[in-house]
Amino acid sequence: MHKIDMELVEMTLDVMKYSIDRISSTNTKIGKPKKAEELKALVGETITEDGIGGEMAFNLWKKHLNKANVPADHPRHLAFVPASPTRAAVMFDLVTSASSIHGAYWMEGAGGIFCENEAMRWMVSLTGLPEGAFGVFTSGGTAANLSAIVAARENWRRLDEAHQKEKGLIITSIGAHSSIKAMAKVADIDVLLVDTEDRLETPELEETLKQLTPQQRQRLFAIVATGGTTNAGIVDDLDGIANICERENLWFHVDAAYGGGALLADSVRHLFNGIEKADSITIDPHKWLFSPYDCGAVIYKNPELAKKAHSQEGSYLDIFKDEGAHGFNPTDYQIQLTRRVRGLPLWFSLAMHGTNKYKEAVERGIELAHKAAEMIEARPYVELVREPGLSCVLYRRIGWKPEDYTHWTYENHRKGFALVTPTKWKTGDSFETVSRFCFINPDTLEEDIEQILDSMA
Ligand SMILES: *Cc1c(COP(=O)(O)O)cnc(C)c1O
């Protein structure tokens, strides 16, 4: 027993030291993947009957396994949507784990859920949704989108007997995130895509509505707009789309998983006008609100409608609906039952730093996108594909073929220098391979961007 206790103490100290070193380090390395066989050859058998010991396992992690990861917060990781959790949030993520809180029901997690709700109240205030609107934290944007779409579909079915046996239909644009299509599949809903990757505006949408067959119109229950497309940072015409939804009696969902953080930024807030009319909104704090993975959120104008769709029934759950357990039960508003109080690290970091720091950090991402655009315009061998959208910049290296972009990406990654990946941009009927930056980390330097662009010369 004594030996085990000593090992536990040492392991705890090692973990704390590693965590402190990691969050205070300013020169993390960009790791690169190895094949599973290669990793296996490096670490050998780790799961054994007697255990290999904490020290050994931790050393394998530090020496081999962690080096096969790309830290999402590296200042030259500008691919996909990177991350940049605050140090406060990362440390409080450890506290969240250590506190062992079951975050489904107030009865068990009142303290943690209270904190989540404080952070949520602030997020709701950013949207301008009316009194009564509220939300819950989810595992990410995908789970948030699924929760919202199912709430919308169940509401539609409840309102009209005739819809009960009908397969629902939603409209969005090809600029929408892949998770919309994927989650529609999960919920067995058809998706009609408006063929534009640019800003979804009312004329195209009206045209699409006009072309629906009566049967399709009968099945249509929601329109999904994007508040900051993942590829290009484009914010759809939310106000115009909201008005159409109101007129047509359709649920209006805004997927702002990536762009939601920009609601804080005075420089671009006007682009989101109309979001206050949404029935539901997705925002990922693990993208632009500086939370560690994983933390998404879904917000509803009328949370009662979500509760009707998601509240789980079971004799073993009845106790939670008892008088003594009165309070807000996050499980009722999204697809998960047992859940981590994943909004807790965000709460702590917000409480510690204040919301102004968040505003500055988001504005910095937008500023970096504009700086990058200026640098691109100043160089003869690259050009902008379009003006930056929020913190996304699409640009082309003149004369490059798709394989040149791929080769350049792999070279930079192999050297541990940067992770910048190509994407495609649709104009008319053709897809062009282009390069893309997405800025989240306020510690990215202008020199980082210069060096990356120099490496394309
Ligand atoms: C990232 C993203 C998602 C998916 O969110 P996850 O947290 O990865 O599940 C959905 N929609 C948009 C617009 C996104 O950028």
The ligand as an ORCA input file, in Angstrom:
! r2SCAN-3c Opt
* xyz 0 1
  C     -16.192     23.368    -36.540
  C     -17.556     23.601    -37.016
  C     -18.571     22.685    -36.734
  C     -18.312     21.385    -36.026
  O     -17.951     21.601    -34.712
  P     -17.181     20.467    -33.868
  O     -16.922     21.160    -32.588
  O     -15.944     20.143    -34.646
  O     -18.088     19.313    -33.742
  C     -19.850     22.995    -37.146
  N     -20.106     24.123    -37.812
  C     -19.152     25.027    -38.117
  C     -19.512     26.268    -38.858
  C     -17.836     24.787    -37.734
  O     -16.876     25.672    -38.040
*
